[in-house]
Amino acid sequence: MNSKIKNIWKKFNFLRSLKARIFIIVFLIGIIPSIILTYGILENYEDRAISLRTSDMQNQLNIIANHLITYNYLSDTSSEVISAELEQLSNLYDGRVMIINSGLKVIKDTYGTSEGKTVITEAVIKCMKEGAGGSDYDYEYGYIEITTPIIETAVAGTVAGNGIPADIEKKKDIVRGVMLTSVSTESINTTLDILSRRALLLEILMLLAIFAIALVLSNALMKPFERVAKAISEVKEGYKDEPISVPDYLETEHIVDAFNQLQNRMRVLDTSRQEFVANVSHELKTPITSVKVLADSLLAQEDVPAELYREFMVDIAEEIEREDKIINDLLSMVKMNRTVATMNISVVDVNALTEIILKRLRPIARKRDIEVVFESRRAVTAEADEVKLTLVITNLVENAIKYNKEQGWVKVVLDADHQFFTLEIMDSGIGIPEDSLEHIYERFYRVDKSHSREIGGTGLGLAITRNAVLMHRGSIKVSSTEGEGSTFTVKIPLNYVMT
């Protein structure tokens, strides 16, 4: 069943195209109003024509009704004048006229088929009682039925009394009969058919014109997007390296700007990766080369003094330690980049952990006469991964020491509120240029490549640190002034939330 639905959907897959949707929208916007307008005009014409025909007939029927009273036709149907008028009216409008007296009997029928018969219809009885005519249009059979009262105005005198003079004339309308007229609307329908055919022809022409306009518009409106797709394909195939520009619409500008930014980002990452490979190759190769040189020197000499042997072994140990640090950084980055990184959460005494880390790093700081100060504003216990938290504090303090000035200082401040604990690592070091602040957390990125190489930096420390902080659902920010120092602020929840 699902495969059938998928096959059906594939047949209508073109509807997912923006060009197809623009075409359909423009086409419908053009054709629907024209259809409504045509239908409305035809309907209005029919109603207007029926209304005019009815009004014209009623005027003439009222005149004939007066003549019927004048010639006393209800009592004597021999009047040739009235008969001629009725025949003329019947022929003129292709209709039928019946004269019905007060007894509801037909005394005259222009068709000559219903004379002497009794007519009992709602319209006739209503007209007889109320003395008011009416009309009704039968859409199915195409004729108008009109009822016209035959009214005689009688004159009567009043009786004296209550101070009113006698013999004052008073007029009273008396319904003597009804004219029931049926008028054919064939001429109106014929005209309506002609108009409908012309309207249909006009609709077809409009449909073709709107179809062409919709096709042209949809193609024209989609041209900028096609240029965007073509330009992106050229970049993808490697034929084009410069930024693309399609300023036709705001939407294409936004798409192109986003793509150009992505392309720039990819270039930066590619450059960073290349630099990283070169740097790591150099960093991995240099200790090995040094170890080989030192080992070869020992092997080339006979009866090496113990002091020289010891000195060389110390140098070899330092190079091995340097190699070990680079490899550990690489392994840490690989672990941080895993799709599902494991978090070994436990309750950690952050104050004690920081003290231990600083105790281990202070000897390194003393070599450059750098003072490391720890300020704990309150006791902090948090749910955290102790290994990753150690990595965060160690990397930030180690960087503050490495990139500091001689006889400088590093200050670590620990504080907390009811939700988060905050670590501030401040230093009096060389600072970070403003244009580098947004890149320092990128993998393989190094601000001062020459200085970083001298002190053994790989450009991975801050990337590892940021990942470790984010894995704790925390945040890391930096503020720095070049030549004056930097401040890194780490904010981590006291309670780890599983997601």
C-alpha positions as CSV (number, residue, x, y, z in Angstrom):
1,M,0.0,0.0,0.0
2,N,2.8,2.4,0.9
3,S,4.6,1.6,-2.4
4,K,1.4,2.5,-4.3
5,I,1.1,5.8,-2.5
6,K,4.7,6.5,-3.2
7,N,4.3,5.8,-6.9
8,I,1.2,8.0,-7.0
9,W,3.1,10.8,-5.2
10,K,6.0,10.5,-7.6
11,K,3.6,11.2,-10.5
12,F,2.7,14.5,-8.9
13,N,6.3,15.2,-7.8
14,F,6.4,18.1,-10.2
15,L,4.1,20.0,-7.8
16,R,7.0,20.3,-5.4
17,S,8.7,22.5,-7.9
18,L,8.5,26.3,-7.1
19,K,8.2,27.0,-10.8
20,A,5.2,24.8,-11.1
21,R,3.6,26.4,-8.0
22,I,4.2,29.9,-9.3
23,F,2.7,28.9,-12.7
24,I,-0.4,27.4,-11.0
25,I,-0.9,30.4,-8.7
26,V,-0.6,32.9,-11.6
27,F,-2.8,30.8,-13.8
28,L,-5.5,30.5,-11.2
29,I,-5.3,34.2,-10.2
30,G,-5.8,35.0,-13.9
31,I,-8.5,32.5,-14.8
32,I,-10.7,32.4,-11.7
33,P,-11.7,36.1,-11.7
34,S,-12.4,36.0,-15.5
35,I,-14.7,33.0,-15.0
36,I,-16.5,34.7,-12.1
37,L,-16.8,37.9,-14.1
38,T,-18.2,36.2,-17.1
39,Y,-20.7,34.2,-15.1
40,G,-21.7,37.3,-13.2
41,I,-22.2,39.3,-16.4
42,L,-24.4,36.6,-17.9
43,E,-26.4,36.1,-14.8
44,N,-26.9,39.9,-14.5
45,Y,-27.9,40.2,-18.1
46,E,-30.6,37.4,-17.7
47,D,-32.0,39.0,-14.5
48,R,-32.0,42.4,-16.0
49,A,-33.6,41.3,-19.2
50,I,-36.4,39.4,-17.3
51,S,-36.9,42.4,-15.1
52,L,-37.3,44.8,-18.1
53,R,-39.6,42.4,-19.9
54,T,-41.8,42.0,-16.8
55,S,-41.9,45.7,-16.2
56,D,-42.8,46.4,-19.8
57,M,-45.5,43.8,-19.8
58,Q,-47.1,45.0,-16.5
59,N,-47.4,48.5,-17.9
60,Q,-49.2,47.3,-21.0
61,L,-51.4,44.8,-19.0
62,N,-52.5,47.6,-16.6
63,I,-53.6,49.7,-19.6
64,I,-55.5,46.7,-21.1
65,A,-57.1,46.0,-17.7
66,N,-58.5,49.5,-17.6
67,H,-59.8,49.0,-21.2
68,L,-61.5,45.8,-20.0
69,I,-63.5,47.8,-17.4
70,T,-64.2,50.6,-19.9
71,Y,-65.6,48.2,-22.5
72,N,-67.3,46.1,-19.9
73,Y,-65.5,43.1,-21.3
74,L,-66.1,40.9,-18.3
75,S,-69.8,40.9,-19.1
76,D,-69.6,41.1,-22.9
77,T,-66.5,39.5,-24.7
78,S,-67.7,40.6,-28.1
79,S,-65.5,43.8,-28.2
80,E,-63.3,43.5,-31.2
81,V,-61.0,46.3,-29.9
82,I,-60.1,44.4,-26.8
83,S,-59.8,41.1,-28.6
84,A,-57.4,42.8,-31.1
85,E,-55.3,44.3,-28.2
86,L,-55.1,40.9,-26.5
87,E,-54.1,39.1,-29.8
88,Q,-51.5,41.8,-30.6
89,L,-50.0,41.5,-27.1
90,S,-49.9,37.7,-27.3
91,N,-48.2,37.7,-30.7
92,L,-45.8,40.5,-29.8
93,Y,-44.4,38.7,-26.8
94,D,-45.1,35.2,-28.0
95,G,-47.3,34.7,-24.9
96,R,-50.8,33.7,-23.7
97,V,-53.4,35.9,-22.0
98,M,-56.3,34.6,-20.1
99,I,-59.1,36.8,-18.7
100,I,-60.5,35.3,-15.4
101,N,-63.7,36.7,-13.9
102,S,-64.6,37.0,-10.2
103,G,-66.0,33.5,-10.3
104,L,-62.5,32.2,-11.3
105,K,-63.7,31.1,-14.8
106,V,-61.8,31.8,-17.9
107,I,-63.8,34.1,-20.2
108,K,-61.1,34.7,-22.8
109,D,-58.0,32.7,-23.7
110,T,-55.8,33.8,-26.6
111,Y,-55.0,30.2,-27.2
112,G,-58.7,29.3,-27.2
113,T,-58.2,26.1,-25.2
114,S,-59.3,27.0,-21.6
115,E,-62.3,29.2,-22.1
116,G,-65.1,28.3,-19.7
117,K,-62.7,26.4,-17.4
118,T,-62.1,27.3,-13.7
119,V,-58.6,28.4,-12.7
120,I,-57.6,27.9,-9.1
121,T,-54.0,28.9,-8.5
122,E,-52.3,30.5,-5.6
123,A,-51.3,33.5,-7.7
124,V,-54.8,34.1,-9.1
125,I,-56.5,33.8,-5.7
126,K,-54.0,36.1,-4.0
127,C,-54.4,38.7,-6.8
128,M,-58.2,38.4,-6.5
129,K,-58.2,38.9,-2.8
130,E,-55.5,41.5,-2.4
131,G,-55.9,43.4,-5.6
132,A,-52.2,43.4,-6.3
133,G,-50.5,41.9,-9.2
134,G,-47.3,39.8,-9.2
135,S,-44.9,38.0,-11.4
136,D,-42.9,34.8,-11.3
137,Y,-40.1,33.5,-13.6
138,D,-39.9,29.8,-14.3
139,Y,-36.2,29.1,-15.1
140,E,-36.9,25.5,-16.0
141,Y,-39.4,26.1,-18.8
142,G,-38.4,29.6,-19.7
143,Y,-41.5,31.8,-19.3
144,I,-42.8,34.7,-17.1
145,E,-46.2,34.4,-15.4
146,I,-47.8,37.7,-14.6
147,T,-51.1,38.3,-12.7
148,T,-52.8,41.7,-13.2
149,P,-55.9,42.6,-11.2
150,I,-58.9,44.0,-13.2
151,I,-60.1,46.8,-10.9
152,E,-63.3,48.8,-11.1
153,T,-63.5,52.0,-9.1
154,A,-67.0,52.4,-7.6
155,V,-68.5,55.7,-6.2
156,A,-70.9,55.6,-3.1
157,G,-72.5,58.3,-0.9
158,T,-72.1,58.6,2.8
159,V,-74.9,58.7,5.4
160,A,-75.4,61.9,7.5
161,G,-74.5,61.7,11.1
162,N,-72.1,62.8,13.8
163,G,-71.9,66.3,12.2
164,I,-70.8,64.9,8.7
165,P,-72.7,66.2,5.7
166,A,-74.7,63.7,3.7
167,D,-74.1,62.8,-0.1
168,I,-70.3,63.1,0.0
169,E,-68.8,60.8,-2.7
170,K,-66.5,58.1,-1.7
171,K,-64.4,56.0,-4.2
172,K,-63.9,52.2,-3.6
173,D,-61.8,49.8,-5.7
174,I,-63.4,46.5,-6.5
175,V,-61.5,43.5,-8.1
176,R,-63.7,42.3,-11.0
177,G,-61.3,39.7,-12.3
178,V,-57.7,38.8,-13.1
179,M,-55.5,38.8,-16.2
180,L,-53.2,35.8,-16.2
181,T,-50.4,36.3,-18.7
182,S,-47.6,33.9,-19.7
183,V,-44.8,35.4,-21.6
184,S,-42.1,33.3,-23.4
185,T,-38.4,34.3,-22.7
186,E,-37.1,32.4,-25.8
187,S,-35.7,35.6,-27.3
188,I,-33.9,36.3,-24.0
189,N,-32.6,32.8,-23.8
190,T,-31.4,32.9,-27.5
191,T,-29.5,36.1,-26.8
192,L,-28.1,34.6,-23.6
193,D,-26.9,31.6,-25.6
194,I,-25.2,33.8,-28.1
195,L,-23.5,35.7,-25.3
196,S,-22.5,32.5,-23.6
197,R,-20.9,31.2,-26.8
198,R,-19.0,34.4,-27.2
199,A,-18.1,34.5,-23.6
200,L,-16.8,30.9,-23.9
201,L,-14.7,31.8,-26.9
202,L,-13.4,34.8,-25.0
203,E,-12.6,32.6,-22.0
204,I,-10.7,30.2,-24.2
205,L,-8.6,33.0,-25.6
206,M,-8.1,34.4,-22.1
207,L,-7.1,31.0,-20.8
208,L,-4.5,30.6,-23.6
209,A,-3.2,34.2,-22.9
210,I,-3.1,33.6,-19.1
211,F,-1.4,30.2,-19.7
212,A,1.3,31.9,-21.8
213,I,1.7,34.8,-19.2
214,A,1.9,32.3,-16.3
215,L,4.5,30.2,-18.2
216,V,6.6,33.3,-19.0
217,L,6.3,34.7,-15.5
218,S,7.1,31.4,-13.8
219,N,10.2,31.0,-16.0
220,A,11.2,34.6,-15.5
221,L,10.7,34.6,-11.8
222,M,12.7,31.4,-11.4
223,K,15.7,32.5,-13.6
224,P,17.6,34.0,-10.6
225,F,17.2,30.8,-8.6
226,E,18.4,28.8,-11.6
227,R,21.5,31.1,-11.8
228,V,22.1,30.5,-8.1
229,A,21.9,26.7,-8.6
230,K,24.2,26.9,-11.6
231,A,26.7,29.1,-9.7
232,I,26.7,26.7,-6.8
233,S,27.2,23.7,-9.2
234,E,30.1,25.5,-10.7
235,V,31.6,26.0,-7.3
236,K,30.9,22.4,-6.5
237,E,32.7,21.2,-9.6
238,G,35.6,23.5,-9.0
239,Y,35.1,25.7,-12.0
240,K,34.6,28.8,-9.8
241,D,36.3,30.0,-6.7
242,E,35.2,33.6,-6.3
243,P,32.0,34.6,-4.4
244,I,28.8,34.3,-6.4
245,S,26.3,37.2,-6.7
246,V,22.7,37.1,-7.8
247,P,21.1,40.4,-6.5
248,D,17.8,40.0,-8.3
249,Y,15.7,39.3,-5.2
250,L,16.2,39.7,-1.5
251,E,15.7,35.9,-1.2
252,T,18.5,35.2,-3.7
253,E,20.8,37.7,-2.0
254,H,20.2,35.9,1.4
255,I,20.8,32.5,-0.2
256,V,23.9,33.7,-2.0
257,D,25.2,35.5,1.1
258,A,24.7,32.4,3.2
259,F,26.5,30.2,0.6
260,N,29.4,32.7,0.3
261,Q,29.7,32.7,4.1
262,L,29.7,28.9,4.1
263,Q,32.3,28.8,1.3
264,N,34.5,31.2,3.2
265,R,34.1,29.1,6.3
266,M,35.0,26.0,4.4
267,R,38.1,27.7,3.0
268,V,39.1,28.8,6.5
269,L,38.6,25.2,7.8
270,D,40.5,23.8,4.8
271,T,43.4,26.2,5.4
272,S,43.3,25.4,9.1
273,R,43.4,21.6,8.4
274,Q,46.3,22.0,6.1
275,E,48.1,24.1,8.6
276,F,47.2,21.6,11.3
277,V,48.6,18.7,9.3
278,A,51.8,20.7,8.7
279,N,52.1,21.8,12.3
280,V,51.3,18.3,13.8
281,S,53.7,16.7,11.3
282,H,56.4,19.1,12.4
283,E,55.5,18.7,16.1
284,L,55.5,14.9,15.9
285,K,58.6,14.8,13.8
286,T,60.7,17.2,15.8
287,P,60.8,15.2,19.1
288,I,61.5,12.0,17.2
289,T,64.3,13.7,15.2
290,S,65.7,15.1,18.5
291,V,65.6,11.7,20.2
292,K,67.3,10.1,17.2
293,V,70.0,12.8,17.1
294,L,70.7,12.4,20.9
295,A,70.6,8.6,20.6
296,D,73.0,8.6,17.6
297,S,75.3,10.9,19.5
298,L,75.5,8.5,22.4
299,L,76.0,5.5,20.1
300,A,78.8,7.3,18.2
301,Q,80.9,7.9,21.3
302,E,82.8,5.3,23.3
303,D,83.1,5.4,27.0
304,V,80.4,8.1,27.4
305,P,80.7,9.8,30.8
306,A,77.8,9.1,33.2
307,E,77.0,12.9,33.5
308,L,76.7,13.3,29.7
309,Y,74.7,10.1,29.4
310,R,72.3,11.4,32.1
311,E,72.0,14.8,30.4
312,F,71.2,13.2,27.1
313,M,68.6,10.9,28.7
314,V,66.9,13.9,30.4
315,D,66.7,15.6,27.0
316,I,65.3,12.4,25.4
317,A,62.7,12.1,28.2
318,E,61.6,15.7,27.6
319,E,61.1,15.1,23.9
320,I,59.2,11.9,24.6
321,E,56.9,13.9,27.0
322,R,56.4,16.5,24.4
323,E,55.4,13.8,21.9
324,D,53.1,12.3,24.4
325,K,51.3,15.6,25.0
326,I,50.7,16.1,21.3
327,I,49.3,12.6,20.9
328,N,47.1,13.0,24.0
329,D,45.7,16.3,22.6
330,L,44.9,14.5,19.3
331,L,43.2,11.6,21.2
332,S,41.2,14.0,23.4
333,M,39.9,15.8,20.3
334,V,38.9,12.5,18.7
335,K,37.0,11.5,21.8
336,M,35.3,14.9,22.0
337,N,34.2,14.6,18.4
338,R,32.4,11.3,18.8
339,T,28.7,11.4,18.0
340,V,27.9,10.0,21.4
341,A,30.5,11.1,23.9
342,T,30.4,9.3,27.3
343,M,30.0,11.4,30.4
344,N,31.1,9.9,33.7
345,I,29.1,12.1,36.0
346,S,30.0,12.2,39.7
347,V,29.8,14.7,42.6
348,V,33.0,16.8,42.3
349,D,34.5,19.2,44.9
350,V,35.5,21.9,42.4
351,N,37.5,23.9,45.0
352,A,39.7,20.8,45.8
353,L,40.0,19.9,42.1
354,T,41.2,23.4,41.2
355,E,43.7,23.4,44.0
356,I,45.2,20.1,42.8
357,I,45.5,21.4,39.2
358,L,47.1,24.7,40.2
359,K,49.5,22.9,42.5
360,R,50.6,20.8,39.5
361,L,51.0,23.8,37.3
362,R,52.7,26.3,39.6
363,P,56.2,24.8,39.0
364,I,55.8,25.5,35.3
365,A,54.7,29.1,36.2
366,R,57.7,29.6,38.5
367,K,60.1,28.9,35.7
368,R,59.0,32.2,34.2
369,D,58.4,33.9,37.5
370,I,54.6,34.0,37.0
371,E,52.4,34.1,40.1
372,V,49.3,31.9,40.1
373,V,46.6,33.0,42.6
374,F,43.4,31.1,43.4
375,E,40.4,33.0,44.9
376,S,37.6,30.8,46.1
377,R,34.5,32.8,47.1
378,R,32.5,29.9,48.3
379,A,32.6,26.1,48.5
380,V,31.4,24.6,45.3
381,T,30.2,21.0,44.8
382,A,28.8,20.1,41.3
383,E,27.7,17.1,39.3
384,A,30.3,16.9,36.5
385,D,32.7,14.6,34.6
386,E,35.9,15.1,36.7
387,V,38.3,14.1,33.9
388,K,36.7,16.6,31.4
389,L,36.5,19.3,34.0
390,T,40.1,18.8,34.8
391,L,40.9,19.2,31.1
392,V,39.0,22.5,31.0
393,I,40.8,24.0,34.0
394,T,44.2,22.7,33.0
395,N,44.0,23.9,29.4
396,L,42.9,27.4,30.4
397,V,45.4,27.9,33.2
398,E,48.2,26.3,31.2
399,N,47.5,28.7,28.2
400,A,47.4,31.7,30.7
401,I,50.9,30.7,31.8
402,K,52.3,29.9,28.3
403,Y,51.0,33.1,26.7
404,N,52.0,35.3,29.6
405,K,54.8,37.8,30.1
406,E,57.8,37.3,32.3
407,Q,57.0,38.1,36.0
408,G,53.3,38.2,35.1
409,W,50.3,36.8,37.0
410,V,47.4,34.4,36.6
411,K,44.3,34.6,38.8
412,V,41.6,31.9,39.1
413,V,38.3,33.0,40.7
414,L,35.7,30.4,41.6
415,D,32.1,31.4,42.5
416,A,28.6,30.0,42.3
417,D,24.9,30.8,42.6
418,H,22.0,28.5,43.1
419,Q,22.2,27.2,39.5
420,F,25.7,27.6,38.1
421,F,29.3,27.7,39.2
422,T,31.6,30.1,37.5
423,L,35.4,29.9,36.8
424,E,37.2,33.0,35.8
425,I,40.8,32.6,34.5
426,M,42.5,36.0,34.2
427,D,46.1,36.7,33.1
428,S,48.5,39.6,32.4
429,G,49.6,38.0,29.1
430,I,50.0,39.0,25.5
431,G,46.2,39.1,24.9
432,I,44.3,38.1,21.8
433,P,43.8,40.3,18.7
434,E,40.2,41.4,18.2
435,D,39.9,39.8,14.8
436,S,41.0,36.4,16.2
437,L,38.5,36.3,19.1
438,E,35.8,34.6,17.1
439,H,38.2,31.9,15.8
440,I,40.1,30.8,18.9
441,Y,37.7,27.9,19.5
442,E,38.2,26.5,16.0
443,R,40.1,23.3,15.7
444,F,43.7,23.8,14.4
445,Y,43.5,27.6,14.8
446,R,46.4,29.4,16.4
447,V,46.7,33.1,16.9
448,D,50.5,33.4,16.9
449,K,51.8,30.5,14.9
450,S,55.5,31.2,15.5
451,H,55.0,31.7,19.2
452,S,52.7,28.7,19.4
453,R,55.3,26.5,17.7
454,E,58.0,27.7,20.1
455,I,56.0,26.6,23.1
456,G,54.6,23.5,21.5
457,G,51.0,24.5,20.8
458,T,48.9,22.5,18.4
459,G,45.8,24.7,18.2
460,L,43.6,22.0,19.8
461,G,43.5,23.1,23.5
462,L,40.7,25.6,23.3
463,A,38.7,23.5,20.9
464,I,38.9,20.6,23.4
465,T,38.1,22.9,26.3
466,R,35.0,24.4,24.5
467,N,33.7,20.9,23.7
468,A,34.1,19.7,27.3
469,V,32.2,22.8,28.5
470,L,29.4,22.3,26.1
471,M,29.1,18.6,27.0
472,H,28.4,19.9,30.5
473,R,25.6,22.1,29.1
474,G,27.8,25.1,30.0
475,S,29.2,28.2,28.3
476,I,32.6,29.7,27.8
477,K,33.3,33.4,26.9
478,V,36.4,35.4,26.5
479,S,37.3,39.1,26.7
480,S,40.8,40.3,25.8
481,T,42.9,43.3,25.2
482,E,46.0,42.8,23.1
483,G,49.1,43.4,25.1
484,E,47.2,43.6,28.4
485,G,45.8,40.1,29.0
486,S,42.7,37.9,28.7
487,T,39.8,36.7,30.8
488,F,38.1,33.4,30.1
489,T,34.8,32.9,31.9
490,V,33.4,29.3,32.2
491,K,29.8,28.8,33.5
492,I,28.6,25.2,34.2
493,P,25.4,24.0,35.8
494,L,25.7,22.6,39.4
495,N,23.4,19.8,38.4
496,Y,24.0,17.9,35.2
497,V,20.8,17.5,33.1
498,M,20.6,14.4,30.9
499,T,19.0,14.9,27.5
